[in-house]
């Protein structure tokens, strides 16, 4: 694996639209056969980056290679070897499952014999056997998502680009979709996926965090946690989580608590500070003085969401 060329190699990739820089000097590599996650809020440059990797948009400066070919020079050679699933699924809602697959198979230039074998394989992978005649518009979001992925891999690409493929899909369907992705990488296919779901990011081999067009963290989930989190995370289960966040932030701003961050996680509160053991007593005192019962307090390993919030504030 170490002697292989990267499946994707971005070098100082930049895209400007007038005075606005959408992607700013971005560099990373994606190894063959891995799931690489590209995380960032809306407008951070994720989709623009994918479009440059696919040769749909020319970079202002820098370059990107896919399958050891410069995209600017060899986009036509690269496209038959890659797949793309956009944010909007790219399906025709008035067509049936089978009609969509036949359309995309023909668009990829598959012969009749290849097409039927590929469609049979796609239906099996996605669990869509028996739904061939169903109109796409009548499928749930999770089934449409599986169909879109099946269409994107009909031609058996070596690299697949997925742009927020699970946005708006229920957790059970998201899990089933990721099971399909694991199957793809077990077959040597490289997966480049953008997502804003932190639980999904935990399952990527490596990640890049992008904010305002710049990469602010890069590496495996474990590497990013160790590099980006300067403090420890204290998880609190208070009687009033919203009130606890308000009081702790007030104490932080007043200089009464030497903590770095306070964030709400549902009914829980995460507090970040170096040497958290030294501050637990003071945190408990602040809350109890305002009538908030602390409940359980536990120092935990930071999640990627903790790291992401910390990195975005840096």
N, C-alpha and C positions, 0 to 999 in steps of 0.2 A: 504493500500500500504506500509506503514512504517514497518509492521510486516512481509512482504514478504521477502524471500531471494532474493538477487540480481539475475537477469537473467545471468549476467556474473560478475565474481569477479576475478580480476588479482592481485596477491600479489607478489611484488618484482620480477616480471617476467624478466628474463635475457636470452639472446641468444648470444653466442659467436661462431664465425667461426675462429678458430685459434687465431690470435692476434686481430682480428676485432670483436668489440662488436656491433651487429646489433640492439639489444634491451637491454637497460641498466636500470635494477632495476625499472621497470614500475609497478605502482599500480593504479587501478581504479575500479569502479563498474558501472554496467549498470542496471538500474531499469527495472522491467518487464513492457512491454507495452510502452516504450519510443523509440524515435529515438536518438541514441547516435552517434555523429559525431567524427571521428578520423582524424585530419588534420595534414598535414605535407608535405614537399617537397619530390620529388623522392629520394629514398635512406634513408629516415628517420626512417624506421622500421615498416611502417604500414602493409605491406603484411606479413612480418615475424611474426608480432603479431597475425594476423588473422590465420595464419597457425598453430601457437601454440594453439590458442583457439579452433581450429577444430581438434586438435590431429594429424595433419599431420606432425608436427615437435615437437620434445621434447625440452623443455626449458633446458638451461644449469643449471640454478638455479631458484628458485621461483616456483610458481604454478598458475594455472588458473582453476577456477570452472565455469562450464556452467550448468544451471538448477540444481544447488546445488549438482553437482557431479564433482569430481576431474577428469579433462580431461586425465591426465596421467594414471589413473586407470580405467576409465569408458568410453573411447572414443567410443567403440562399442555400448554402450547404449545411448550415446548422439547423435550420428550421425543421427539416424532415426528421431530425434526431432528437427533438425536444417536444415537450407537451406544455400546454398552458391552460390553466383554469382561472378565469377572471373572477372578480368580486361578484359579478352578476350572473354567474353560472353559464352564460353564453348558450343557452338552450332555446329552442323554438317551442313555446308553450302550446301551440295549437297542433303540433306534431305528436305522434305517439313515441313511446320509448324506442321502439324498433326503427321508426322513421328518423329520429334524431341520430341514432347510431349509424344508420346507413348513409345519412347525409354527411356526417363527419368522416366516416370511412372513405367515402368517395372523394371528399375534399383532401384527405391525406394521400390519395392516389393508390389506395389498396385495390388489388385485383379482386374479382368476384370470389375466388377461392380463399384468398387471404382475408377478405372482408368477413365472410361467414364464420371462419374460424376465430377471428378477432372478436366478432360480436358475441359468439357463444362463450368465449373466455370472459369478456367484459360482463355479460349478464350473470355468469357464475360468480365472478369476483364480488360484484356489487349486491348479490342476492336478489337480483331482479327477474329471475326466471319466473314465468307465469304472469309477469306484468308487461310483457312486450307490447300489448295493444293499448295499454293505459295512456291516456293523454297526459302529457307532461304537466299541464296546468292543474291536473287533479292529484298529483303526487304531493306528499308533504315535503317540507323543506329538507328533511334528512334524506328522503329518497331522491329528490331532485339533485341534491349534492352528490350522492353516489353516482347518479346517471352522468352528471357533468364530469366527474373524475373518470368514469368509464370511457366517455367520449374522448377525453384528453389523452388517454393512454392506448387507444385503439391501435395505433401504429407502432406500439411498443417502443416508446422513446427511451433514451438513455438518461435524460434529465427532465424532470417535471417541475414547472413553476406554478405555485398555488398562491393566489393573492387573496388573503383573508377568506379561505374557503369555508370556514365554519361560522362566519358571522351570522347571527340570528337563528342559529340552529340549536335545538334543545340538547342538554348534556348527554343524554343516552345516544343520540344520533352522532354527536361529536366524537364520543368514544368509539363508536362503530367505524366512523370515518378514519380515525387514527389507527385502528386495527388494520384497515386497508393500506395505510401508508407504511406500517411496519412490514406488511407482506411485500410491498414494492421494494423496500430497501433490502429485504432478505434475498431478492432476486438481482441485486446489484444496481437498481435504479437510484439515481440521486434525486433527492427531494429538497427543493428550496421553497419555504413556506413563510408567508407573512401572517402574523396573528397578533391579537391584543389580549388573548387569553393566557394568563400566566401559568395555569395548570398545564396547558399544551406546551408552553415553552420549556417546562421542566423535562419534557420527554424528547426534546431535540438533542442531537449529539453535540452541536455547538450553536452559538447564538451571536447575533450582533444587535445591540440596542442603537437605534438611530433617533436623533432628536434635532429638529430644525436643520435637517440635511447632513448632519455630522454623526459619525459613529462615536458613541461615548462609552461603549463597553463591548468586548469581543472575546469569545472563548467558550469553554464548556460551562454548563450551569454551575458546577462546583467552582471552577476558576473565577467566574464572574462574582460569585458570592464572596469568595476569599479576597478578591482584589478591590471590590467596590464598597464593601461594608466595613467601615472603620469601627463601628460600635456593635454592641450586643443588643438583641431584641428581647424586651420584656413583654410578655403577653398577659393582659389583665382581663378578668371576667367580672367587671363591676356591676353594681345594681342599676346604674344609669350610665351607659356607655357614652352617649352624646354629651351628657353633663361632665363626665370624666375628661373627655377630650378638651372641652372648653376650659375647665379648671386647670388642667395640666399645661395647656398652651399659655394660659394667663400667667401661671407661675414661671414658665420658661421665659416669657417676654419680660417679666419683672426681674429676672435674674435670680429668682429663688430656687430654681432647679436647673442644674447643669446638664440638660438633656438636649439632644439634637433634633429629634422628630417625635411627633405624636400623630398617629393615624387611626381612624376608625375602621374596623374590619367586622362589619355586621354588628353582633352583640359584644364583640371583643375590642380591646384597645391594644395597639402595639406602640411601645415607647422604645426609642433607640438612644443609646448613650454608651460611651466607653466605660469599662469597669462598672457594669450595671449593678453588680452586687453591692457596691457602695451607696447606691441611690435608691434602693428599694424601700428602705425605711422612710426616707423623705417623701417619696411618691405616695406611699400609703398614708402618711400623715396629712399631706395636702388634700387627698380625697376624703379622708375621714373627717377632717375639720369642716368640710362643706356638706357633710351628711351623706356621702356616697360610700356604700359598703364596697370594700375592695374585692371580696371574693378570692378566687384563686389567682396567684401571681406566679408565672413560670418563665424562666429564661429559656428561649427556644432558638433553634437554628433559623437564621433568616430565610424567608421564602424569596423566590425571584420577584414577587410583588414588592416586598420590602426593599430589595435592591433596586428595582426599577424606579420606585418612588424616590429613593435616596439619590439615584443617578440623575433623575429628571430635575431635582432641586439644586444639584451641584452647579 
